[in-house]
């Protein structure tokens, strides 16, 4: 750890937001990670007190950096590297519940031969 900070892609990997450093770099380049509300490059140093907005799929994490690390450690150590904002936690949980409500339920059984024919006819009508 240096006085200048740690590269943002290294920190994201060490904090276990991404499985590989390459994936962390791609996400930063893709604009899915913002440092203090600004889009940055992977080599940008992150320092204690910085605020990160990380978008992973449907979830958005807003965290404050509390410690720096260049090496990936255990999950319990990684959890001490940041503090997630309470608003971020509640927003993610609300979005997760909403997705559960809107998720399509699976049919109780597989379609039989007659039902498959009806599905095929229905799909062909749409063409």
Helices and strands as residue ranges (DSSP letters): E 6-7, H 8-14, H 21-29, E 33-35, E 38-39, E 45-46, E 51-56, E 59-65, H 75-79, E 82-84, H 86-102, H 113-126
